[in-house]
Amino acid sequence: MWDLLDAAAADPWGFGQWDPDDPEGEVVRIASAGRLSVIYFANRPHPLVLTS
C-alpha cells in the first residue's frame, strides 16, 4: 500500500480521474495496483500571478 501512496504522491496528476464524466471532479484521482485502489484528492496548480 505504501508503494502505491508513494507513486501517487510523486505524480498526483499521473493517475486517471476517478469519474471522467464528472466535469467538476478533476481533482479526484484513483491509483490502482491489483486489488488495491487508493482514491485521493490532488491540489489544483495555481497560476503564478505577478503584480508590479
C-alpha positions in Angstrom: 0.0 0.0 0.0 2.8 2.5 0.8 4.4 2.0 -2.6 1.1 3.0 -4.2 0.7 6.0 -2.0 4.4 7.0 -2.8 3.7 6.7 -6.5 0.5 8.9 -6.2 2.4 11.5 -4.2 5.3 11.6 -6.7 3.0 12.3 -9.6 -0.6 13.1 -8.4 -1.8 14.1 -11.9 -0.3 11.0 -13.4 -3.2 8.7 -12.5 -6.7 8.7 -14.0 -9.7 10.7 -12.9 -12.0 8.7 -10.7 -15.1 9.7 -12.6 -14.3 11.0 -16.0 -17.9 12.0 -16.6 -17.8 14.5 -13.7 -16.6 17.9 -15.0 -16.0 19.2 -11.5 -14.2 16.1 -10.3 -10.9 16.6 -12.0 -9.0 16.7 -8.7 -10.4 13.3 -7.5 -7.9 10.7 -8.7 -7.6 6.9 -8.4 -4.4 4.9 -8.3 -4.8 1.1 -8.6 -2.4 -1.9 -8.3 -4.0 -5.3 -8.4 -6.8 -5.5 -5.9 -5.7 -2.3 -4.1 -7.1 1.1 -5.1 -6.5 4.5 -3.5 -8.8 7.4 -4.1 -7.2 10.8 -3.4 -7.6 14.5 -4.0 -4.9 16.3 -5.9 -4.4 20.0 -5.3 -5.0 22.1 -8.4 -2.0 24.0 -9.5 -2.5 27.8 -9.1 -1.1 30.1 -11.8 1.6 32.4 -10.7 0.3 36.0 -10.8 2.9 38.7 -10.8 1.9 42.3 -10.0 4.0 45.3 -10.3 
